[in-house]
Amino acid sequence: MSGKHKRSRDCSTCTERGISRITKKVAKGLDGISESLTPILASSGDIGHFSRDAAIAAGHQFLPRNVNEALDAVEQDAVMHAALGDVIHGEWLKVKRSEAAAHAIVVTEWERDLYLEF
């Protein structure tokens, strides 16, 4: 890929993402300790082949499927709200929603190659 740069998916390429992950993990861990929560038991079997109904019946929760669902989850998460505080939580969500909206209107090279090849 001449003229293109590949970036590693670690915290050094996006410190904001790294800080966000660390903050969430620490906040969730502390919440679990303070609430004396019991960790979820490991699942047996190949959960990649569970139907949606079987996964729900087994107590599995689904991760957000896109950035908007993820931001909605963060917005509703009381632990994240408490960890970030009112101002940072609200402003961070505004920035991320703005970035998601800007990204949604970009036509990528992959899309051009896929849909515009004649």
C-alpha positions as CSV (number, residue, x, y, z in Angstrom):
1,M,0.0,0.0,0.0
2,S,2.1,2.8,-1.2
3,G,1.4,6.2,0.3
4,K,-0.7,4.7,3.1
5,H,0.2,4.2,6.7
6,K,-0.9,1.3,8.9
7,R,-1.4,2.2,12.5
8,S,-1.1,-0.2,15.4
9,R,-4.2,-0.6,17.4
10,D,-2.6,0.1,20.8
11,C,-2.8,3.1,23.1
12,S,0.2,4.9,21.6
13,T,-1.8,5.7,18.4
14,C,-4.8,7.0,20.3
15,T,-4.1,7.9,23.9
16,E,-7.7,9.0,24.3
17,R,-8.8,5.4,23.6
18,G,-6.3,4.0,25.9
19,I,-7.2,6.3,28.8
20,S,-10.9,5.6,28.1
21,R,-10.3,1.8,28.3
22,I,-8.2,2.1,31.5
23,T,-10.7,4.4,33.1
24,K,-13.6,2.0,32.3
25,K,-11.8,-1.1,33.5
26,V,-10.7,0.6,36.8
27,A,-14.1,2.1,37.4
28,K,-15.9,-1.2,36.7
29,G,-13.5,-3.1,38.8
30,L,-13.9,-0.8,41.8
31,D,-17.7,-0.9,41.3
32,G,-17.6,-4.7,41.4
33,I,-15.5,-4.7,44.5
34,S,-17.7,-2.1,46.3
35,E,-20.9,-3.9,45.4
36,S,-19.4,-7.3,46.1
37,L,-20.4,-8.6,42.7
38,T,-19.8,-12.2,41.7
39,P,-17.9,-12.6,38.5
40,I,-19.8,-14.2,35.6
41,L,-18.9,-17.9,35.3
42,A,-17.0,-19.1,32.2
43,S,-19.2,-20.5,29.5
44,S,-18.8,-24.0,28.2
45,G,-19.1,-25.0,24.6
46,D,-18.5,-23.0,21.5
47,I,-20.4,-19.8,22.1
48,G,-19.6,-18.7,18.6
49,H,-22.2,-21.1,17.4
50,F,-24.9,-20.2,19.9
51,S,-28.1,-18.8,18.5
52,R,-29.1,-15.4,19.8
53,D,-31.8,-17.0,21.9
54,A,-29.4,-19.6,23.3
55,A,-26.8,-17.0,24.2
56,I,-29.4,-14.9,26.0
57,A,-30.7,-17.9,27.8
58,A,-27.2,-18.8,28.9
59,G,-26.8,-15.3,30.4
60,H,-24.6,-13.8,27.7
61,Q,-24.8,-10.1,26.9
62,F,-24.0,-8.7,23.5
63,L,-21.5,-6.0,22.8
64,P,-22.6,-2.9,20.9
65,R,-22.6,-3.6,17.1
66,N,-21.6,-0.1,16.1
67,V,-20.3,3.2,17.4
68,N,-23.7,4.7,18.1
69,E,-24.8,1.7,20.2
70,A,-21.5,1.9,22.1
71,L,-22.0,5.6,22.8
72,D,-25.6,4.9,23.9
73,A,-24.2,2.3,26.3
74,V,-21.6,4.7,27.7
75,E,-24.3,7.4,28.1
76,Q,-26.5,5.0,30.2
77,D,-23.6,3.6,32.2
78,A,-23.8,5.0,35.7
79,V,-20.3,3.8,36.6
80,M,-18.7,5.5,33.6
81,H,-20.7,8.7,34.4
82,A,-19.5,8.7,38.0
83,A,-15.9,7.9,36.9
84,L,-15.7,10.7,34.3
85,G,-17.9,13.2,36.1
86,D,-20.8,15.3,34.7
87,V,-18.8,17.7,32.5
88,I,-16.3,15.2,31.0
89,H,-18.9,12.5,30.5
90,G,-21.3,14.9,28.6
91,E,-18.6,16.6,26.6
92,W,-16.8,13.4,25.7
93,L,-20.1,12.0,24.4
94,K,-20.7,15.2,22.3
95,V,-17.3,14.9,20.7
96,K,-17.6,11.2,20.0
97,R,-21.1,11.6,18.5
98,S,-19.8,14.4,16.3
99,E,-16.9,12.3,15.2
100,A,-19.2,9.4,14.4
101,A,-21.5,11.6,12.4
102,A,-18.5,13.0,10.4
103,H,-17.2,9.4,9.8
104,A,-20.7,8.2,8.7
105,I,-20.7,10.5,5.6
106,V,-17.2,9.5,4.4
107,V,-17.0,7.2,1.4
108,T,-14.0,5.0,1.8
109,E,-11.7,3.7,-0.8
110,W,-13.0,0.2,0.0
111,E,-16.6,1.3,-0.7
112,R,-15.5,3.0,-4.0
113,D,-13.7,-0.1,-5.1
114,L,-16.6,-2.4,-4.1
115,Y,-19.5,-0.4,-5.5
116,L,-18.0,1.6,-8.3
117,E,-16.0,-1.0,-10.2
118,F,-17.4,-1.4,-13.7
